[in-house]
Amino acid sequence: MKNTFFAISLLFALSSCNKVEPKKEIDLSTNKTDSIAIKNIYNSALTNGQSYQWLAVLSNDIGGRLSGSPEAQLAVEWGEKLMQDLKFDKVWLQPLMVPHWVRGEKEEAYIISNKNKFDIAICALGGSVATSENGVFGEVIEVISLEEAEQLGEKLRGKIVFFNRPFDDTQIETFNAYGGCVDQRGSGAQVTGKFGAIGAIIRSMTHSIDDFPHTGSLRYGDIPDNEKIPSAAISTKAANLLSEKLKENPNLKFYFKQSCKTLPDTPSFNVIGEITGTEFPEKYITVGGHLDSWDLGDGAHDDGAGIVQSIEVLRLFKLNNLKPKHTIRVVLFMNEENGLRGGKKYAEEAKKNNENHIAALESDSGGFTPRGFSFDSTKNNDLFLSWKSLLAPYGLHTIEKGHGGSDIGPLKSETNSIFSYKPDSQRYFDYHHAANDTFDKVNKRELELGAASMAALVYLLDTYLK
């Protein structure tokens, strides 16, 4: 018995000596310092958060903030005072010139078919020219793409062109569905105006079937003024009705009237605040959203949420006595919606001043439940991916290569990394650029979770980047 036991023991020992231990991967979740810091950030945001209260003021007291408007200027003053009251180390305004387009009187539209009149929910697209005082009245040609409109060519002359390509509902990531349709909004008027069309009507950019028309920018490019035709979005219910009535009566008539106009460029500002770094004050990590919004709603999700979350990131650092190694800067960008001049100006000044931006984070996808981040970077990709284990407990399961953000895009270089905060996207385009993008559509806890998620990422960037 003893000999048998000895033989078994010897065999086990020999096999253990020959066994090669697998290489262990570093698991940052075992780093207690990081785990504790991130937990404290979330606890502070969820029990003592301020982002929801700030959003109430920005949305309800100031409202829609289209570039060049009095409301946009009020938002600049609000942002500057708020960051001064929070005692950030430095707060200032960065001047720039912005486009100034105004909607004018409420738009009108209706269908006349077989002597029946059907009112249509409509709104002018940003940057569009007006109709005449009498409006536009004519027959309609329905198309589903810019290519189809190009092929029709001269057949469009004297007609109102109706772009009716819907969102692809099979796209789980709704931003992909948006990207698959938005070209008709951006270029529909430009493409059809050169063929003598008298107007362009666009199906709203949303999955929802409702009566909220969704605005957004169009581009005329360098076409002559006589080819610039008025363009507007109609609600998805109206688009379905118009398409149905066209099948019944291809010769029906459509009427719409809008009195929008473009005024001269006007002065405005990016609003900037920062906490100075303790080790590398000359290196910057930027976090921000866009302060302007469309005028139909109050811009709560697009992008009031991103604005208050970005400011909250710095407040959470101060509240938790986190003294960053790098300078952490919050930027409230002006004019993302119809020009991107704020983002371009910020990058221009950063280059002019030889500022070293090592990372930037943007929130411009609404105040919904956090899902993770996408990043655009040529370095440190493995490092960023390794943070999944630290962030997964907070529902941040997505950390992937992808879009970095529109306003911070001009900052991108070979030496830095830009990030986009990714909340759940399923409801975003219910409200995007529409009159129902209002404060009551924002959930307090989801908004606060988003601010905490952004602060957690900024903490990791500050801790691990050089």
N, C-alpha and C positions, 0 to 999 in steps of 0.2 A: 504493500500500500504506500509505504514511504517512498519506494523507488518510483512508483507510478506518479506520485505527486511531484517528485523531484523532476522527472522527465517532462511532465506537463509545464512545470514552472520554467524549466530551461528553454523549452520550445517557445513559450510566450515571450521570454526575455530576448531571445534571438530575433524573433519576428519584430519586436518593438525596436530593436537596434537598426533593423533594415528598413523600417517604415520612414518615408519621407513626409514631413509635415507640410501641408499645403500653405502657400503664401497667404497671409492674412491681409485682407483689404482694410484700409483705415476707415473706421466708422465714426464720423464726427458726432454722432448722437451720444457717444460716450464722453464727449467733452462737457463736463458738468458746468463749466463756466458759461459756455455758450447756451446750453439748455436752460440754465437758470435765468440768464439775461433775457432770452426770448420769452420765457414763461412770464417774467415780470412785465415785459412790454405788453403782452396780451392781457394780463390781469389789469394793468393800468388803463388800457384802452377800453376794456369792457366794464370796468367799475367806475372810472373817472374820466371817460372820454369827453371830448368837447366838439368833435367834428359835426355831430348831428345838430347841435345848437347853432354852430356857425352856419351850417347849410340852411337852416331855417331863416336866418337873416338874409343871406345872399339870395335865396330863392324868393322868399315871401316879401321882403322889404325892398329889394332892389329889382328882382325879376329878370326878364330876358335882357341880354347884354350884347347886342350886336355891335361889332366894331364901329366906332365913330359916334355911337349913340350917347345920350346923357346917362343912361343906365350903365354903360361900360365905364364911363368916368367915375360914377359913384362906386362901382366895384373896385376900381383902382384905389380910390381913397379908403374904402373899407379894408382892403387887403393890407395896405401900408399901415394903417392905424392898428389893426389886429396884431401884426407882427411886432410893431413897436410896443404894444401893451404886453406882449409875451416876453419882451426883453431879450429878443435875439441880439446877438453881438453887433450885427450891422443890418440895417434895412434901408433900401433906396429904390428909386424909380429909374428905369432905363428908358429914355425917350425913343419913340419911333413914329413914323407916319403910317396910317392904316387906311384901307378903303372905307368909303362911307356910302353904303347903299341903303335906301329906305323903301319900305314896302308900300307906304301910302294907304289909301282907302282899302277896305276889305274887298277882296276879289269876288267876282260873280261868274257863274257858269251854269249852262243848262243845255239839254238835248231837246231838239224838236224832231219828232218822228211820228208820222201819220197823224199830224195835228195834235199830238200829245206833247206836253212839256214835262221834262224831268230835271229837277234841280240837281246840281253836282257840287260835291265838296272839293274845293280847289284852293291852291295857294301858289303864288308866284315863286319861281326859283330864284335863289340869291344871285344877283348880278344881271338878271334879265332886264330887257327893255320893256317899256310899257306897251300896251295896245293903244290904239287911237281912243279918243274920248267916247266913241261909239262902240268900242270893243271890236272883236274879231268874230266873224260869222261865216261858216263855210262847211263844205263837205269834209269827211274824215277818211283818211287811209290808215288802217291799222297795220303795224309792223312789229316784229319781235327782236330786231337787231339793227345796228347801224349799217351792217353789210346789206341787209334787205332794203333799207332806205336808199343806199347808194345805187343798188341795182335798179330800183324804180326810176331814179333820175328825174327826167322831165315830167313824168307822170305825177310828181308831187306838186307841180306848179299850181298855185291857187288853192291848195288843200291845207287842212290842218292834219299834221302827222301825229298819230297816236302810238307811242311806244308802250307795248304791253307785255314785256318779258317779266314774269314773276320770279320770286326767289325760288331757288332749288330747295325744296323741303327735305330732301335726302341728306343735305349737308348738316352734319352734327354741329360743326363749328359755324355759327351763323354769320360770322364775318366773311367766311368763304362764299356764302350765299349772297351777301351784300356785294362782294367784289365781283361776282358773276353777273351783276345787273347794273351797277352804278355807272357804267360807261354811257348808257342811254340818257341818264340824267345829265352827266357832265358834257356830252358832246352832241346830243340829239339836235339841238337848235343849230349848232354850227354846221352839222352835216346836211341838214335839210334846207336851211336858209339859202344855200348857194343854188338850189334847184328851183327857187321861187315859191317854196312853201310859205304860208302866211302865219303859221303858228306851230308849236310843238308841245304836245301834251304827254306827260310821263306818268306811268303807273308808280305809285309811291313805293319807296324802298323799305318794305316790311313784310314779315310773314303774316301778320295779323290781317284779318278781313274785317275792316271797320270803316268808319267815316272820318278818320283823321288823315288829311293829306300831310305828307312829309316833305318839307322843303330841303334845300341843300344847294350847293354852288353849281353853276354851269360855267362853261368856257366858250367864248366866241373866238378865241385865238386872234389871228391877225386879219380876219375877214373884213371887208369894207362895211361901213355903217348900214348901207342899203340892203345888206344881206342878213343883218341882225334881226331875228324875228322873236316875238315874245314867247316865253316858255313857262309852263306851270306844271305842278304835280297835282294829280287827282287822287282821291282816296282809293283804296283797293276795292271797296264796294262799288264806287263809281266806275272804276275801270272794268269790273266784271259786268256792270249794267251796260256800259257803252259798248263793250264787245258783243254782248248778247243782242242789243238793239241793232248793231251793225249787221249781224247775221239776218235779222228780220227785215231790215231796210238799209241796204248799202248806200242809199242816197240821203240818209238823214243829215240834219244840220246840227252843228255844235257852235255854241256861243261862249266866249269868255272875255272878261274885261279885267284889266289890272292897271294900276297907276303908279307902279314903282319907278324909281329913278336912281341914278348914280350921281352923287355929289362929289365935289373935289375931295381929295385925300385930306385927312384931319390928324392932328397930333394925338398920340396916346402913349401908353407906357407898359412895359413889363414891370412887375412888382417883384422885388428880390429881397430875401432875407437869409442870414447865414449864422451858423455857430462855428467859431474859429477852431481849427484843428490844433491839438496839443503837440503833435510831433511833426506833422507835415502840413502846415497851414497853407502852403502854396500849391497843394494838390486838392482837387475838388471832386466831391461826389454830389451830383445834382439830382433833385427830385422835384417833379412838378406836374402841372396840368394846365389846361387853358381857361383863362378867365372869361373870355367872350363866349357867347352862346347865340343860337338863333332866337328870333324875337317872338315866335308863336307861343311857346310855353315859358317856363322860368329857368330852363337849363339846369334842372336839379341833377339828373344823371349825366348830361352832356354839357359841360363838364364840371358842374358845381361839386359833384362828389370827388373828382380828382383834385380839385383845388383844396377842399377842406382836409382831405386825407393827407395831402402833401405837407400842409402846414402842421397837421397833427404829428407827423413823423418827427419833426424837430422838437415839438412840445414833449413828446414821449421820451426823447433823449434827455431833455432837461429834467423832466419829472422823475426819471429813474437814475439821475446823476450819472448818466453815461457820457463821459467826456471823449468825444471822437478824436482819433489820431489825425484824420484828414478834416478839412473844412467841409461841412455839410451845408449845402445851399438849397433853398427852396425857391423856385421860379414860378410865378403866376404869369404864363405866357398870354399875350394879347394877339388876337386875329388868327387863330388856328382855322376857324370855320371858313373864311373866305379870303385866304391869302397867305397864311403861314408866316406873316412878317415878323411876329414876335420870336418864333424859333430861329428864323434866319438872322435877325438882329442880334439875338443873344450869342449865337455862334460867331457872328462877325466880330462882336466886341471881345469875345473870349480869345479869338485869334489875334486881334489887334493888341490886346493886353498880355499876350503870351501866357495865358492861363492854362494850366495843365489839368484837364478834366480826365480823371481816370475811369469814371463810371457815371452813368445817368439813368434815372428811372422815371418813367412816365405812367400816369394813371389817366386813361381816357377811354374806358370801356364800361362806365357806369358803376354804380355803388352796390353791386350784387354780391352774392356769396363768393368768397375767394376760392380760386382753383389753382393758381400758381403764377408762373412768370415765363415769358419768352425772352430770349436774348440774342443780340447780334454782336458777335465778337470773333476776333481772330486769335485770341489768347485766353488762357485760364478756363477753357471750356470744361475740362475734367474737374476742376475745382468747383465750378458752379453746379455741375451735376452731382457732386458729392454732398451737396447741402440738402438733398432730398430727404435724407434720414432725419435731419434736424427739423425740417419744415412739414413733413408729412403728418405729424400728430395734429397739425392745425388745418388739415384739409388741403394743403398745398402740394398736391401730387404731381402737378405739371411743372417741370422745369425743362425747357427745350429750346433748341435753336429756332429762331423765327424773327418776327417783326419787333423792332425796338421802340417805335413810337414816332409820330410825325413831328412834334415840336423839338424833340431831342435828336431827330435824324440828322440835322445839319452839323451836330457836334461829332458825329461818328468819324473815327479815324482808325488807322492800323494799331494804334497804341491804347485805345480805350474800349469800353464795353457799354452798350446801351440796352436797357431792359424795359419791357412793357409788363405792367401788372395785368393779370388775366383773371377777372371774375367770371362767374358763370354767364354765358352769352345768350341764353335762350330767350330772355325777356327784353334784351337791350333794344332791339329794333322795333319793339312795340311802341317805344317812346322817342326814338332817335329823330331829332329835328321836327318834332310834331308838337301840337298844342297840349298834349297830355303828358309832356315831360315836365312834371311838377313835383313839388316837395313831397306830397302825400304818397307818391309812388316809391319813395325811398324807405327801406327798412333800417331802423336805427342800428340794430345789432349787426346786420350785414355790412353797413357802412363802417362801423367801428372795427369789425374783424378785418376789413380791407386796410384800414389805416395801420393796424397792428402788423399785418402781413408785410406791408411796405416797410415799416420801421424795422422789422426783423431782417429783411433782406439788406437794408442799408447798414444795419449793425454788422452783418456778415461781410459785406463789402468793405466796410471800414476796418474790420478786424483782420481780414486775410489779404487784402490787396496792399501792395507796396507803393 
